[in-house]
């Protein structure tokens, strides 16, 4: 390779960096002024670095026939910036690929693709903006609670109208309780540092995260808080403790002043609706005061099962979950009321039960009685895998089913739930932080006649938390149109 060719590689890279740098203020302005959330093939590019933006573009080569360059997407951002857009989710990567295929006038193209939000920008006073927010309270502040907090804080600066107003924890903490909770939010061994700043307001018993004032309330029970005294009204309480899972227990929250609705971050018992967003969120009504967001595994497998059922039919099957250990297991061998869970989680694979296979039927009744399930807890702190062993009504091939699931991940209404990866080198840590409910590993797909085996990765913390926020958005009436509607087909 000549010296000139070597230099050309570096020159091309620095040019891409320069172009990505030019994108950042446009992305930020569209987000904060217009409430427009931009992404590249489902990868958010808000508050991302230059390298992250370039990486998001490089990802496209895994799922499309050609690569996508920042040079293709910058003109789209520049044009959108001049269109007085109303709020919405816009995937500029998919728009860029489609525009490359169609050609013509960019303005005319965008009028066709995102026309419903062009010219819909509405100015709001600070008072109107505050009145339009929806108060959210986190009851419990464990693994899921802290990730929910991170997501809501991250989105508070733009088009998301959810506002985290308070965190409720049990009484009797340490003398430096606030600082300990701030530290756990600030640093995470799995998900890395918090993206922003967090300060502790001891006088007002609050955390201030990226400018968000979050009251920390100490309470002995869910029915013993008067939220109105903190200016919190008609709040949605997200109970992430897992202590109360039936209507009687969760209904205690509704006895506290200022609470209008409750969402459980675990499978609900009895007649509580278990919602998997993207599958049965149309079951949510204004009259529902208590809902469940089901489990992380149910959220991971139900969208994929729905896609397979719709296209090929499912006679029956077995779901085996290879799940990272969780906080209800022991670090070292010790007494535990559950079978096998008393043995050291970091040292053992532990066979345990899962209700996820049966729970699928609560969101997807077509599969009632068709699935069995089991689980193995393994010595990893995060990211799990579901192995779907299915007997179908139609013959399938590896190539055919992978192409179908790739299309579902990219261009269907399940694009936020199903992701798709086609690399022979990926391992579990590659999916830490994924906000898709589940990721189909195309390289592991096995098909033989009517027999199909799929391997679905999922971040059982971050992916599930993203699904929870989608449910809360709908409960709060905060919805965004998604563009493009469909790239193909």
GUFIKOL-230859 format. One record per residue (C-alpha): z, x, y. Coordinates in steps of 0.05 Angstrom, whole numbers, plus 5000, padded with zeros to 4 digits. Example, Ala and Ser with C-alpha at 12.3 -4.5 7.8 and 13.67 -1.06 7.14 Angstrom:
GUFIKOL-230859
515652464910/514352734979/
END
This chain:
GUFIKOL-230859
500050005000/498150285068/502950405125/499649855165/500649355108/508049545102/508949445176/505348785172/510748505126/516148665176/511948395233/510847735197/518347675184/520347795256/515147295279/518146775232/525046935259/522546845330/519446175312/525845935277/529846135338/525345695381/526745115334/534345135341/535044835412/529944295394/533844115330/540344105369/537643685427/534443165381/541043115344/545843065402/541542695452/537342245407/541642185345/535842455303/537842825240/532443325219/531543635151/526544025109/525443705041/532443425042/535744065067/539243945133/537344435188/542544205239/547444745260/543945245215/542345975228/535446275234/535846525163/538145845137/532245505170/527246005140/530645925072/529945165076/522445265086/521945755029/525145244982/518944814988/515045294944/519445074885/517244354891/510344364923/503944734907/504345154970/509445465016/511545155082/512045585144/516345495206/509645535243/507944865212/514344515232/515544775302/509744375333/512543745301/519343865332/516144015399/512243355397/518342955374/522443245431/517842895481/517742215448/524441915470/526341775398/531741295374/536341495319/533841645249/533242155193/526642545199/524343035146/519943505186/518143895123/514943295089/511543105154/508643805162/505843815091/502743125100/499743325167/496743955137/493243515085/490842985134/489443375198/487443035263/491642915325/499043085316/501142545366/497142015330/499942245263/507142205287/505841515317/503841285247/509541635210/515541535256/512940985301/518940515294/523641005330/518741265383/520941055453/527340755426/532141235459/538040885492/542941215539/550241075529/556141185574/562041565545/565940915542/560340555505/559641135457/567041115441/566940365431/561140445383/564840925338/568140695273/575240935261/576441275194/583041475164/583841955105/589641765061/590942405024/588343095041/586643444976/580043734952/575843114966/579742935029/578443605061/571043595045/570442895073/573843155136/568943725141/562943265135/565442765186/567343315235/560543635225/556942985240/561342755298/557243135349/550842755337/548342105309/554041935262/558541405290/564241515241/570241825275/575842145235/582041915272/587742075225/590142395161/596042095124/600242525078/606942455044/613442595079/617643205063/612743775075/614444485094/616944665164/610044945180/606444355146/601144265200/599244995199/598744985123/594144385125/589944695180/589345325140/586844945078/581644605121/579745255155/578945675092/576545465023/575845914962/569845524937/566345244998/567645805046/570245785118/570145175161/564045165207/567645145274/574545205304/581144885285/587444895327/594244585313/597544125364/604844135341/607343705399/602643135381/602543265306/595043345304/589343805285/583743915335/577444095297/571044225337/574043795393/575943225346/583243005355/585842835286/592842545282/596942765222/601442195200/607142265151/608641635111/612441435048/607240915029/600440595045/603539955073/608340305121/603840565176/602340235243/595740545261/595040145325/600540555357/595741145354/589940745383/586740645314/583839955302/579639625247/579740285210/576640435143/581840785100/579041265049/584341334995/583041994960/589842054926/587841694862/594841404856/592740674868/586440434833/587139684827/586839134878/594339044882/595639774896/589839894944/591339234978/597739555005/593439925056/591239255085/598439085102/598639655152/596639465223/589839725244/586539735175/580539305160/577739595095/579340085040/574940554999/577540894936/574741574916/575641454842/573440914793/576540244811/579839794761/579239054750/574238684793/573539224846/566139384858/564440094838/558940324886/554040884872/550140954937/542740904925/543640464864/547939864879/550139954951/546539304966/552438964932/556739134992/558238525036/562138415099/567338035059/568938635014/575538935037/576739404978/571239814946/570740414900/565840994905/566241094829/566941804802/563142444815/560042424746/557941694751/554641854818/551142454788/548142114727/546841404749/540941554797/537441974744/538741454690/536040914737/529641304749/528641424674/530240704656/525340424707/519640864682/520740944608/526240464586/532640694551/534440464481/541040854478/543941534491/549842004497/552442344560/556143004551/559443264614/560944004622/565843944679/569544454721/577044424715/580843994764/587643974797/590643514743/590244084692/595244654685/594045364708/598045614648/600245264584/605344744601/607244024587/602043504606/602142774589/594642794574/591743064509/589643794512/590143824588/596744204584/593044834561/591145344612/584945104651/582445794672/582746054600/580145484557/574644994546/578144334538/575343714505/577343094542/575142384552/570642114608/569341404628/563041584665/558241334611/561440654609/562240654685/554740714694/554139994671/558539764729/553140014777/547139934731/548439334685/541839444649/545140014611/551339634589/553239834518/547640334512/551240984528/556941384497/560241964531/565042554526/567043144569/568743874563/572844194619/570744914629/573845514665/569945454731/572945174795/566944754818/559944504799/559044124735/553343914689/551543274653/547143304591/543442644581/541142564509/536841934511/532641524463/527041194504/522340614494/516241034509/513741724488/514742274540/512742994551/516543534587/511043604638/510442864650/517842714658/518943324702/513243134748/515942424752/523042654769/520343154819/516642584854/522942154853/526942724884/521942834939/518842174956/522941584930/528741184956/533141614912/531342264948/538442344975/541442244907/536742634861/534843354873/530143774831/530044524815/524844894774/527445604768/529145984704/534646374739/539345854770/546645814749/552445364770/554545734833/547545634862/549344904871/555844984909/555244564972/549544124947/549943444978/545543104927/549142694875/545543074819/540243614810/535243584752/534144264720/526744234702/526844874661/531944574613/528343904600/527043764526/522343204503/519843004434/516542334426/521541814450/527242314452/529042614519/534543104539/535843234612/540643734644/543443504711/547643974755/552343694807/557343954857/563043504835/566443604902/561143664957/555743234925/560742684911/563742724981/556842635011/555942004969/562641744993/560641845066/554141455052/558240875027/562940915087/556940915134/554540275103/561339955105/561740135179/554739875194/552140575212/545240625183/539241055199/531940935182/529041505140/522141825155/517241925126/517941305083/513841605027/509242205027/505041994968/503641454919/
END
